[in-house]
Amino acid sequence: MEEGLPLSVAAREVLAERYLRRDRTGQVVESPGELFARVAAAIASVESRYGQDPTSWALRFEQLMRDLTFLPNSPTLMNAGTEIGVLSACFVLPIEDSLRSIFGTLADAALIHQAGGGTGFSFSRIRPAGDLVGTTGGRASGPLSFLRLYDTAADVMREGGRRRAANMAVLEVSHPDIEAFVAAKHDLQELHTFNLSVGATDRFMRSVVERERFELVNPRTRRSAGHIDARELFEQICEEAWRSGDPGLVFLDRINRANVLRSVGRIEATNPCGEVPLLPGESCNLGSINLARLVERGCLDRRRLGEVVTTAVRFLDDVIDAATYPTPETEAAAHGSRKIGLGVMGLAELLALRGVAYDSELGIRTAANVIRTIAGHAVRASEQLAEERGPFPLWEVSTLARRGRRPRRNAQLLSIAPTGTISLLAGTTAGIEPVFAVVYSRQLLGAAHLEVNRAFETVVREAGLWSTDLLDQLAATGSVKDIDGLPRAIKRVFRSALEMAPAWHVRMQAAVQRHVDAAVSKTVNLPNDATPRDIGNLYRLAWRSGVKGITVYRDGSRPDQVQRRLAPAGSEAAVAVAPTFSGGCSARECHY
């Protein structure tokens, strides 16, 4: 029986296509309710290690998922309780400057992709093209050649998997091949399994502002490889991002100032969508709370929110023990730091149901207060788990211990993922993104699905304004701004991602980032007529605002967008709107 499961038609189709178990003939042999029961039982099974009753915790976990109040990342939904067992959404894998390391990591990545996970890499340690290869006396082909090799392998792996492979490639801005890296996706057919991010340092950004020359450094010798004009490189980055969404920027100095395990190593890369900067070998163990499910009569149920956060932190900590890992190194890294990434989805709907505009000072403050509340509950939950189970093994060498903090079970707690797929399952807006459109067509599994924003329908029905005529008008535009008969307040609250000034996207990301110990996945949506100079202004604003990375996407800059507004009346082609996820992955469905 599937009583009480509030799943849309699109959600059920995605579950059947990618998540529900199949027999050897390919027939689906599991219902959505049975999926949630399978996942809950598999994760709760580790509770017995800590003297707890697995059955009671399985019931609590299952109810959160059945209510669509909390969902873990896709690999957990797919693999928990199956023979695969890899439950993390993604891994950051190390690449050293040797063929053994490069091809060994490639093999590890293939195993992760096979299980439905994504991978992030720093190619910064590979010697530049043309550099000396001492063992042969020849010349190196450089990081771009190996990046293309990884892309080809990921493309091959996705043919037999349930999801498209997703990767992140980071190259530090001081690498001699940085200009070639920036232009690597100038041809939109290239590197389509990869998002690209330039590892920008504070020194580089200051050089951009001051119009100074910037030193390049050979990673093999650590010696200078010459200088470039920082402003010219920055403008090239902005030009390419204007063209395709890639590359984004990750601010490495800021990331490492927040690295609580800096004595263990320096963070050089992130997961595919940028919300989890990780040390080599570490993995993303993600799950998100559906904020829209916690709103009653326009008010956030803060007591219930605290309960959900506490249970979700426990669930994610259990995932670490319940999971299997592709290599001994990744297992050791996961257990050493026990990092989790609790995030949210449905923020835009929460704001709308409370009558608050996303692009307003009140919207920014409300979002920050909600995330700060979640952070407080998450810290207390992790401290309680540390009392029950012990802190993470690397606790003593962490900066948290050195600052005299109470022991925690997890070195990292919050991460705002893009939630592209699980927000579809939950029937809410993705991550902290604004409303995409109140009515839109989603390209999914080769078919177009018409979707109406649930919060909009709720508000309009409560106002007594819902009608088939209104739906027809919205289906022609996807926007409320020109609809006669709708109150100004409703039009203001349901302003879409492209109808607000792009700076509001950055401000929202920065406000949330202040209370998130990992990072925030957020796409800054730009209209089609935005310029590379506009992007440069946003990149500088992001750096000044304290975010850990930034991605922009200009409407219509790629032909294969996942989400589209419906065509205006009388037109032949749909008007494309940016997908609401980060990391430049506009060519494909979001990974989570």
Backbone hydrogen bonds, N-H to C=O, Kabsch-Sander energy under -0.5 kcal/mol:
donor,donor_aa,acceptor,acceptor_aa,energy
5,L,2,E,-1.4
7,L,5,L,-2.0
12,R,8,S,-2.3
13,E,9,V,-2.1
14,V,10,A,-2.3
15,L,11,A,-2.5
16,A,12,R,-2.3
17,E,13,E,-2.2
18,R,14,V,-2.4
19,Y,14,V,-0.6
19,Y,15,L,-1.9
20,L,15,L,-2.9
23,D,27,Q,-2.4
26,G,23,D,-1.9
29,V,21,R,-2.9
35,L,31,S,-2.1
36,F,32,P,-2.0
37,A,33,G,-2.0
38,R,34,E,-2.6
39,V,35,L,-2.6
40,A,36,F,-2.5
41,A,37,A,-2.4
42,A,38,R,-2.2
43,I,39,V,-2.4
44,A,40,A,-2.6
45,S,41,A,-1.1
46,V,43,I,-1.1
47,E,44,A,-2.0
48,S,45,S,-0.9
49,R,46,V,-1.6
50,Y,47,E,-1.5
51,G,48,S,-1.4
52,Q,47,E,-2.1
57,W,53,D,-1.6
58,A,54,P,-2.5
59,L,55,T,-1.8
60,R,56,S,-1.6
61,F,57,W,-2.8
62,E,58,A,-2.7
63,Q,59,L,-2.1
64,L,60,R,-1.8
65,M,61,F,-1.7
66,R,62,E,-3.0
67,D,63,Q,-2.2
68,L,65,M,-1.1
69,T,64,L,-2.1
70,F,64,L,-1.4
71,L,288,S,-2.0
73,N,286,L,-2.5
74,S,592,Y,-0.6
76,T,73,N,-1.0
77,L,73,N,-1.5
78,M,74,S,-2.9
79,N,75,P,-3.0
80,A,76,T,-1.9
82,T,79,N,-2.3
85,G,79,N,-0.7
87,L,85,G,-0.7
89,A,284,C,-2.0
90,C,284,C,-0.8
91,F,118,G,-1.9
92,V,282,E,-2.4
93,L,91,F,-0.6
93,L,120,G,-2.2
98,S,96,E,-1.9
102,I,98,S,-2.7
103,F,99,L,-2.7
104,G,100,R,-1.8
105,T,101,S,-2.6
106,L,102,I,-1.5
107,A,103,F,-1.7
108,D,104,G,-1.9
109,A,105,T,-2.6
110,A,106,L,-1.9
111,L,107,A,-1.6
112,I,108,D,-1.8
113,H,109,A,-2.7
114,Q,110,A,-2.1
115,A,111,L,-1.2
116,G,113,H,-1.5
117,G,112,I,-2.6
118,G,89,A,-2.7
119,T,166,A,-2.1
120,G,91,F,-2.5
121,F,168,M,-2.6
122,S,93,L,-0.5
123,F,121,F,-0.6
123,F,170,V,-2.4
126,I,123,F,-1.1
130,G,140,A,-3.1
131,D,128,P,-1.8
133,V,138,G,-2.4
134,G,132,L,-0.7
136,T,133,V,-0.8
137,G,133,V,-2.7
138,G,133,V,-0.5
140,A,131,D,-3.3
145,S,142,G,-0.7
146,F,142,G,-1.0
147,L,143,P,-2.3
148,R,144,L,-2.0
149,L,145,S,-1.5
150,Y,146,F,-2.4
151,D,147,L,-2.1
152,T,148,R,-2.4
153,A,149,L,-2.2
154,A,150,Y,-2.4
155,D,151,D,-2.2
156,V,152,T,-1.9
157,M,153,A,-2.4
158,R,154,A,-1.8
159,E,155,D,-0.6
159,E,156,V,-1.0
160,G,157,M,-1.2
161,G,158,R,-0.5
167,N,193,T,-1.7
168,M,119,T,-1.8
169,A,195,N,-2.7
170,V,121,F,-2.2
171,L,197,S,-1.5
173,V,199,G,-2.6
175,H,172,E,-2.1
178,I,175,H,-1.9
181,F,177,D,-2.1
182,V,178,I,-2.4
183,A,179,E,-1.5
184,A,181,F,-1.5
186,H,183,A,-1.9
188,L,186,H,-0.7
190,E,187,D,-2.3
194,F,191,L,-1.5
195,N,167,N,-2.4
197,S,169,A,-2.4
198,V,248,G,-2.7
199,G,171,L,-2.5
199,G,197,S,-0.5
200,A,198,V,-1.4
200,A,250,V,-2.2
205,M,201,T,-2.3
206,R,202,D,-2.6
207,S,203,R,-2.0
208,V,204,F,-2.1
209,V,205,M,-2.2
210,E,206,R,-2.6
211,R,207,S,-0.5
211,R,208,V,-0.8
212,E,207,S,-2.7
214,F,228,I,-3.3
216,L,226,G,-3.1
217,V,174,S,-2.9
218,N,223,R,-2.6
222,R,218,N,-2.8
225,A,216,L,-3.2
225,A,226,G,-0.5
228,I,214,F,-2.5
230,A,212,E,-1.8
230,A,228,I,-0.7
233,L,229,D,-2.1
234,F,230,A,-2.5
235,E,231,R,-2.4
236,Q,232,E,-1.8
237,I,233,L,-2.3
238,C,234,F,-2.3
239,E,235,E,-2.1
240,E,236,Q,-2.3
241,A,237,I,-2.3
242,W,238,C,-2.2
243,R,239,E,-1.6
244,S,240,E,-2.2
245,G,241,A,-1.9
246,D,240,E,-0.6
248,G,196,L,-2.5
249,L,550,I,-2.2
250,V,198,V,-2.4
251,F,548,K,-2.3
252,L,200,A,-1.6
252,L,250,V,-1.2
253,D,200,A,-0.6
255,I,251,F,-2.2
256,N,252,L,-2.4
257,R,253,D,-1.8
258,A,254,R,-1.2
259,N,256,N,-0.5
260,V,258,A,-0.7
262,R,259,N,-1.0
264,V,261,L,-1.7
265,G,261,L,-1.4
268,E,278,L,-0.6
269,A,278,L,-0.7
271,N,276,V,-1.0
274,G,271,N,-1.4
278,L,269,A,-1.8
281,G,92,V,-3.5
282,E,279,L,-2.2
284,C,90,C,-2.9
285,N,283,S,-0.6
286,L,284,C,-0.6
287,G,341,G,-1.8
288,S,71,L,-2.7
289,I,343,G,-2.5
290,N,69,T,-3.0
291,L,289,I,-1.2
291,L,345,M,-2.6
293,R,290,N,-1.3
294,L,291,L,-1.9
295,V,292,A,-1.0
296,E,294,L,-0.5
296,E,299,C,-3.0
299,C,296,E,-1.9
301,D,294,L,-3.0
302,R,300,L,-1.4
305,L,301,D,-2.3
306,G,302,R,-2.1
307,E,303,R,-1.7
308,V,304,R,-2.6
309,V,305,L,-2.6
310,T,306,G,-2.2
311,T,307,E,-2.2
312,A,308,V,-2.8
313,V,309,V,-2.5
314,R,310,T,-1.6
315,F,311,T,-2.5
316,L,312,A,-2.6
317,D,313,V,-2.1
318,D,314,R,-2.4
319,V,315,F,-1.8
320,I,316,L,-1.1
321,D,317,D,-0.8
321,D,318,D,-0.5
322,A,318,D,-2.3
323,A,319,V,-1.9
324,T,85,G,-2.5
331,E,327,T,-1.8
332,A,328,P,-2.4
333,A,329,E,-2.2
334,A,330,T,-2.3
335,H,331,E,-2.2
336,G,332,A,-1.9
337,S,333,A,-1.6
338,R,334,A,-2.0
340,I,412,Q,-2.5
341,G,285,N,-2.4
342,L,413,L,-3.3
343,G,287,G,-2.8
345,M,289,I,-2.6
346,G,429,T,-2.1
347,L,431,G,-1.4
348,A,433,E,-0.6
350,L,346,G,-2.3
351,L,347,L,-2.5
352,A,348,A,-2.3
353,L,349,E,-2.9
354,R,350,L,-1.1
355,G,352,A,-1.6
356,V,351,L,-3.0
360,S,358,Y,-1.6
364,I,360,S,-2.3
365,R,361,E,-2.4
366,T,362,L,-2.8
367,A,363,G,-2.3
368,A,364,I,-2.3
369,N,365,R,-2.4
370,V,366,T,-2.2
371,I,367,A,-2.4
372,R,368,A,-2.6
373,T,369,N,-2.1
374,I,370,V,-2.3
375,A,371,I,-2.7
376,G,372,R,-2.2
377,H,373,T,-2.2
378,A,374,I,-2.6
379,V,375,A,-2.5
380,R,376,G,-2.0
381,A,377,H,-2.4
382,S,378,A,-2.4
383,E,379,V,-2.4
384,Q,380,R,-2.1
385,L,381,A,-2.2
386,A,382,S,-2.0
387,E,383,E,-1.6
388,E,384,Q,-1.8
389,R,385,L,-3.4
390,G,385,L,-0.5
390,G,386,A,-1.8
392,F,408,R,-1.6
394,L,336,G,-2.0
395,W,392,F,-2.4
397,V,394,L,-1.0
398,S,395,W,-1.8
399,T,260,V,-2.3
401,A,395,W,-0.5
402,R,398,S,-1.6
403,R,399,T,-1.4
404,G,401,A,-1.6
405,R,400,L,-2.2
409,R,382,S,-0.9
411,A,337,S,-2.5
415,S,342,L,-1.8
416,I,519,A,-2.1
417,A,415,S,-1.0
423,S,419,T,-2.1
425,L,421,T,-2.0
426,A,422,I,-2.3
427,G,423,S,-0.9
428,T,423,S,-2.3
433,E,430,A,-2.3
438,V,478,G,-1.3
439,V,478,G,-0.6
440,Y,451,E,-2.1
441,S,564,R,-2.5
442,R,440,Y,-0.5
442,R,449,H,-2.8
443,Q,441,S,-0.5
443,Q,562,V,-2.6
444,L,442,R,-0.7
444,L,447,A,-3.4
447,A,444,L,-1.6
449,H,442,R,-2.0
451,E,440,Y,-2.8
453,N,438,V,-2.9
457,E,453,N,-2.2
458,T,454,R,-2.5
459,V,455,A,-2.6
460,V,456,F,-2.7
461,R,457,E,-2.4
462,E,458,T,-2.3
463,A,459,V,-1.4
464,G,461,R,-1.5
465,L,460,V,-2.6
466,W,460,V,-0.6
471,L,467,S,-2.0
472,D,468,T,-2.3
473,Q,469,D,-2.2
474,L,470,L,-2.5
475,A,471,L,-2.5
476,A,472,D,-0.9
476,A,473,Q,-0.6
477,T,473,Q,-0.7
477,T,474,L,-0.9
478,G,474,L,-3.5
483,I,480,V,-1.7
484,D,482,D,-0.6
486,L,483,I,-1.0
491,K,487,P,-2.0
492,R,488,R,-2.5
493,V,489,A,-2.1
494,F,490,I,-2.0
495,R,492,R,-1.0
497,A,435,V,-1.5
499,E,496,S,-1.4
500,M,497,A,-0.7
504,W,501,A,-2.0
505,H,501,A,-0.5
505,H,502,P,-1.1
506,V,502,P,-1.2
507,R,503,A,-2.5
508,M,504,W,-2.4
509,Q,505,H,-2.3
510,A,506,V,-2.7
511,A,507,R,-2.3
512,V,508,M,-2.1
513,Q,509,Q,-2.7
514,R,510,A,-1.4
515,H,512,V,-1.9
516,V,513,Q,-1.7
518,A,414,L,-1.6
519,A,275,E,-1.8
521,S,416,I,-3.0
522,K,520,V,-0.6
524,V,522,K,-0.5
524,V,551,T,-2.6
525,N,523,T,-1.0
526,L,553,Y,-2.5
530,A,527,P,-1.9
535,I,531,T,-1.7
536,G,532,P,-2.3
537,N,533,R,-2.1
538,L,534,D,-1.9
539,Y,535,I,-2.7
540,R,536,G,-2.2
541,L,537,N,-2.2
542,A,538,L,-2.6
543,W,539,Y,-2.0
544,R,540,R,-2.4
545,S,541,L,-2.0
546,G,542,A,-0.8
546,G,543,W,-0.7
547,V,542,A,-1.5
550,I,249,L,-2.5
551,T,522,K,-0.7
553,Y,524,V,-2.2
555,D,526,L,-3.0
555,D,553,Y,-0.5
557,S,554,R,-2.2
561,Q,558,R,-0.6
564,R,441,S,-2.4
565,R,575,V,-1.7
571,S,568,P,-2.3
576,A,574,A,-0.7
577,V,563,Q,-1.0
581,F,579,P,-1.4
585,C,582,S,-0.7
586,S,584,G,-0.8
588,R,585,C,-1.5
